[in-house]
Amino acid sequence: EVQLQASGGGLVQAGGSLRLSCATSGFAFERSAIGWFRQAPGKEREAVAGHHMRDGVTYYGDSVKGRFTFSSDAAKNTVYLQMNNLKLEDTAVYYCAVDSRGYLLQLWRGNANYWGQGTLVTVSS
């Protein structure tokens, strides 16, 4: 059974930082594509970061480039999203997603075959 557990969200002031974690199990971590998406009320779901574990390719959404960094720890089957210089518009529920087939482009397009429950990030002025 594939399991994804996102954590690390909370309330932070603009300009601050948070690190989100997604603990995973139930699939071949090193052959997968894993990423982060976000969605705020009234807005479309947005791809934030995606990574192909075997090829080492990483995508970032234009709105977060230079501020957010994807990383992983294969020994823990866990991925992270380091979020720096947070802005009010970063407020959203952040979801981790896995494509266990290793299809990074499909994941980036929102077609990952597994999704976590999400963690709320609220950025205040």
PyMOL commands that set and color helices and strands:
alter all, ss='L'
color gray80, all
select helices_A, chain A and resi 29-31+74-76+88-90+104-108
alter helices_A, ss='H'
color red, helices_A
select strands_A, chain A and resi 3-7+11-13+18-25+33-39+46-52+58-60+68-73+78-83+92-99+114-115+119-124
alter strands_A, ss='S'
color yellow, strands_A
deselect
rebuild
show_as cartoon
